[in-house]
């Protein structure tokens, strides 16, 4: 008997309202299921609620209503430190700005991402090297960011997100600082990570990027809708 993939993200009437006066509803009550191995893209105009969605999915903000289960764990029951630990174990982040330390090598930048996760030093170095190899950057492991192209910096940033072996990769406009050639190379890399089983959520304003996903959801005025033709979540 076959079983459906387990949900990684499970939003159940999740909403976020900032206190006033007047109160501001940044995200309306929404339901969304992202299963293990899904590739979801999130689109919407500036100010629509995309960043709010990212912050909630990434456990950077706490919903004011509803329930968010991450890999089956009800995040409402967790302390701040518990949420931080869950985030570190399960979620990798990739941003438009690369956020690499300029005085550190690519390997050190990736390794430092695991510093507060109680991973022994030798294992951190091995996992950092493995992550760089996974994104095709082993040959540049000792280069500092100043010696890397924009596309190479983003690959290092992805390696940093992958190093702790998360179950979910959250990407916020990952191609925003890249030219056409590097954008294509990065999207090919995301496709490959998805084929390898990684669960991807990519926030973008670029239709070419959003078309690469299996499913697309649109956020408009804090409301989330799934595009017709996308695979329906269950």
Secondary structure by P-SEA (a helix, b strand, c coil): ccccccccbbbcccbbbbbccccccccccbbbbbccbbbbbbbbcccccaaaaaaaaaccccccbbbbbccccccccccaaaaaaaaaacbbbbcccccccccccaaaaaaaccccccccaaaaaaaaaaaaaaaccccccccccccccaaaaaaaaaaaaacccccbbbbccccccccaaaaaaaaaaaaaaaaabbbbbbbbccaaaaaaccbbbbbcccbbbbcccccccc
